[in-house]
Amino acid sequence: MTPALALGARVWRDLIDRDLTIVVPVGAVEQHGPHLPVDTDGRIAAELAARAVQSAADRSGADQSGADEIDVLLAPTIAYGASGEHEGFPGTVSIGAEVLELVIVEYGRSVCRWASRVVFVNGHGGNAVALASAVRLLRYEGRDAAWWPCVFPGADAHAGDTETSVLLSTSPDDVRVDAVEAGATAPIAELMDDLRAGGVAAVSPNGVLGDPTTADADRGAAMLASRTQSLATSLHTWTVRDDGRLV
């Protein structure tokens, strides 16, 4: 992504009289098995969002008619999220759903003082309830806010084939391939009661829900490219469901 599309690199005068859409990655700091870094969710959200912002900007620049024009910037990542289910492992830092919801509400209220729209690109499933609730309130207050999930079709649950494939494509030096091992591979529905009672540690001693031994960088790149285009298209069409999700 070009530096001109990064909000953090702008000065305030750069932002005057612009019909801006701000894209905010939201991650988590939590264990991701013995082989992936604890900031995996934030990395994926930020990478996908950055690529989508660039793609949306390129599309705007190529459309000389102005019909498909969008002025979009990528904001710095909100790094922490609601990760209580992973607190049985060192490295996890959770701010909880209630605090995350308040953070998103106040962020939206502030950014919408000078931007037209804001979308929160969520990289961690545990953040979804807080995000949806916060965005609903922001929209009720008249702010054009939305959220969008980094969900890959057919993905396994946590630190398995999907996330490992994506990081092998984007951050291969940060994947400890010598430590890759399968975790709990039963369907989440079968694990849910134990997960609710004791968190991930109760069902998977190594913190993995899935099988990362099948991960593949090329497949990860393809998954990332597909979702990037989905988000870029959504930024242009800007269709928001009743629950605040951008589609």
Order of alpha helices (4+ residues) and beta strands (2+ residues): beta-alpha-beta-alpha-beta-alpha-beta-alpha-alpha-alpha
